Amino acid sequence: MEGAADHLARETVDVDCTDSSSSGGGATALMVSAMCGHSDMASMLLSVGAQVNLQDEVNGWTALMQAVFYAHRPVS
């Protein structure tokens, strides 16, 4: 079975797309992974080129700032 990172790398997928809904605040998948403490997902997104310095629309926070704020040290 093909791994998720291999699939994302092979397909044309924008791993930096943002959630522009009213509750999403412009968060990327990497930011959500950081907020929820999903270090395996964060690592996979980074391995396929997710941008670490993008900022959300609410606070201007990056994924690293989200991980630190929510005390998810393994992600940071």
PASEBA-1860 file (N, C-alpha, C; in nm, 3 decimals):
! residues 76
1> MEGAADHL> 0.084/-0.119/0.000/0.000/0.000/0.000/0.088/0.125/0.000 ~ 0.053/0.218/-0.082/0.129/0.342/-0.095/0.113/0.428/0.030 ~ 0.223/0.489/0.074/0.218/0.578/0.190/0.158/0.713/0.153 ~ 0.104/0.781/0.253/0.040/0.910/0.229/0.139/1.013/0.176 ~ 0.261/1.014/0.230/0.361/1.111/0.183/0.396/1.085/0.037 ~ 0.408/0.958/-0.001/0.437/0.925/-0.141/0.325/0.972/-0.232 ~ 0.202/0.951/-0.187/0.086/0.993/-0.267/0.084/1.145/-0.283 ~ 0.105/1.218/-0.174/0.104/1.365/-0.183/0.216/1.417/-0.270
9> ARETVDVD> 0.332/1.353/-0.263/0.446/1.396/-0.342/0.423/1.370/-0.491 ~ 0.353/1.263/-0.522/0.330/1.225/-0.661/0.216/1.304/-0.723 ~ 0.115/1.335/-0.646/-0.003/1.405/-0.697/0.018/1.557/-0.687 ~ -0.065/1.629/-0.756/-0.063/1.775/-0.746/-0.157/1.814/-0.633 ~ -0.100/1.827/-0.514/-0.177/1.860/-0.394/-0.115/1.983/-0.330 ~ -0.197/2.080/-0.297/-0.148/2.200/-0.229/-0.153/2.174/-0.079 ~ -0.040/2.134/-0.020/-0.037/2.104/0.122/-0.043/2.230/0.207 ~ -0.034/2.346/0.144/-0.041/2.472/0.216/-0.175/2.544/0.198
17> CTDSSSSG> -0.275/2.473/0.146/-0.405/2.538/0.131/-0.458/2.571/0.271 ~ -0.540/2.674/0.279/-0.590/2.720/0.408/-0.739/2.697/0.420 ~ -0.783/2.685/0.544/-0.925/2.673/0.575/-0.977/2.815/0.591 ~ -1.051/2.861/0.493/-1.099/2.999/0.497/-1.240/3.010/0.553 ~ -1.291/2.901/0.612/-1.423/2.910/0.675/-1.413/3.001/0.798 ~ -1.526/3.042/0.849/-1.526/3.133/0.963/-1.459/3.073/1.086 ~ -1.465/2.942/1.101/-1.403/2.879/1.219/-1.259/2.837/1.194 ~ -1.217/2.831/1.068/-1.082/2.785/1.035/-0.974/2.888/1.054
25> GGATALMV> -1.005/3.013/1.031/-0.911/3.120/1.053/-0.790/3.119/0.962 ~ -0.799/3.052/0.848/-0.687/3.050/0.756/-0.577/2.954/0.794 ~ -0.608/2.854/0.874/-0.508/2.756/0.917/-0.476/2.657/0.805 ~ -0.349/2.620/0.798/-0.307/2.515/0.705/-0.316/2.380/0.776 ~ -0.298/2.274/0.701/-0.298/2.140/0.760/-0.185/2.125/0.862 ~ -0.071/2.188/0.834/0.041/2.183/0.927/0.004/2.252/1.058 ~ -0.064/2.364/1.051/-0.106/2.434/1.172/-0.203/2.351/1.253 ~ -0.299/2.289/1.187/-0.396/2.205/1.257/-0.325/2.087/1.322
33> SAMCGHSD> -0.231/2.027/1.252/-0.152/1.917/1.310/-0.078/1.963/1.434 ~ -0.021/2.083/1.427/0.052/2.138/1.541/-0.041/2.166/1.658 ~ -0.158/2.223/1.629/-0.254/2.255/1.735/-0.305/2.130/1.805 ~ -0.317/2.022/1.730/-0.374/1.898/1.785/-0.268/1.801/1.835 ~ -0.141/1.833/1.815/-0.034/1.747/1.864/-0.007/1.624/1.780 ~ -0.042/1.629/1.653/-0.021/1.515/1.563/0.117/1.526/1.496 ~ 0.221/1.487/1.571/0.358/1.503/1.521/0.385/1.418/1.398 ~ 0.321/1.300/1.388/0.342/1.216/1.269/0.287/1.283/1.144
41> MASMLLSV> 0.172/1.347/1.156/0.114/1.418/1.041/0.197/1.542/1.008 ~ 0.242/1.614/1.109/0.325/1.732/1.085/0.453/1.693/1.013 ~ 0.516/1.584/1.055/0.638/1.536/0.990/0.613/1.499/0.845 ~ 0.502/1.433/0.819/0.469/1.393/0.683/0.445/1.516/0.596 ~ 0.372/1.614/0.648/0.347/1.736/0.570/0.476/1.811/0.541 ~ 0.565/1.817/0.639/0.695/1.881/0.618/0.777/1.806/0.513 ~ 0.768/1.674/0.513/0.847/1.595/0.418/0.804/1.615/0.273 ~ 0.681/1.664/0.254/0.635/1.690/0.117/0.630/1.839/0.086
49> GAQVNLQD> 0.695/1.920/0.171/0.715/2.060/0.137/0.623/2.162/0.200 ~ 0.551/2.126/0.306/0.466/2.226/0.372/0.553/2.341/0.422 ~ 0.504/2.461/0.406/0.578/2.581/0.445/0.560/2.609/0.594 ~ 0.670/2.622/0.666/0.663/2.639/0.811/0.637/2.783/0.854 ~ 0.660/2.878/0.768/0.649/3.018/0.808/0.517/3.086/0.769 ~ 0.422/3.009/0.717/0.292/3.068/0.686/0.222/3.104/0.816 ~ 0.143/3.211/0.813/0.073/3.259/0.932/-0.077/3.250/0.913 ~ -0.147/3.217/1.023/-0.293/3.211/1.015/-0.350/3.353/1.006
57> EVNGWTAL> -0.479/3.363/0.974/-0.542/3.493/0.955/-0.592/3.554/1.086 ~ -0.601/3.476/1.191/-0.657/3.524/1.317/-0.551/3.595/1.401 ~ -0.442/3.525/1.431/-0.339/3.579/1.520/-0.207/3.607/1.450 ~ -0.194/3.563/1.326/-0.067/3.575/1.256/0.035/3.472/1.306 ~ -0.016/3.362/1.361/0.071/3.258/1.418/0.112/3.156/1.313 ~ 0.233/3.104/1.330/0.283/2.995/1.246/0.249/2.862/1.314 ~ 0.279/2.753/1.247/0.255/2.620/1.305/0.338/2.602/1.433 ~ 0.461/2.651/1.434/0.545/2.640/1.554/0.482/2.714/1.671
65> MQAVFYAH> 0.432/2.833/1.646/0.367/2.909/1.753/0.245/2.835/1.806 ~ 0.170/2.772/1.716/0.053/2.693/1.757/0.096/2.576/1.846 ~ 0.200/2.505/1.806/0.247/2.389/1.883/0.291/2.431/2.023 ~ 0.362/2.541/2.032/0.410/2.589/2.162/0.292/2.634/2.248 ~ 0.200/2.710/2.191/0.085/2.760/2.266/0.002/2.645/2.323 ~ -0.020/2.542/2.243/-0.102/2.429/2.288/-0.019/2.321/2.360 ~ 0.107/2.352/2.390/0.196/2.266/2.469/0.217/2.128/2.405 ~ 0.234/2.127/2.273/0.264/2.003/2.201/0.412/2.003/2.163
73> RPVS> 0.495/1.984/2.263/0.639/1.990/2.247/0.693/1.896/2.138 ~ 0.643/1.773/2.125/0.697/1.686/2.018/0.678/1.743/1.878 ~ 0.574/1.821/1.858/0.550/1.881/1.727/0.644/1.998/1.705 ~ 0.674/2.071/1.810/0.758/2.190/1.796/0.903/2.148/1.778
END
